[in-house]
Amino acid sequence: MVLPPGDEPHPAKMFDMYMLVLSGGMERTAAEYGELLHREGFRLTRIVPTQSAVSVIEALPDLDGA
């Protein structure tokens, strides 16, 4: 799930708490996913919402190295 900006309720925000408590993990915002992918040599190309709470995160290798 991608955390939406702002303080509006969203299923990802509750799931973020579950992940933190149960596994030490976390959900991320679009910007945080972009930074994570960039650090690993990829670039975020788009986030596709679905009819559920999850999204499809599309990334490609960052061949420019920028």
Summary of the structure (lengths in Angstrom):
residues: 66
radius of gyration: 13.1
end to end distance: 26.3
largest distance: 37.9
contacts: 135
relative contact order: 0.19
helix: 35%
strand: 29%
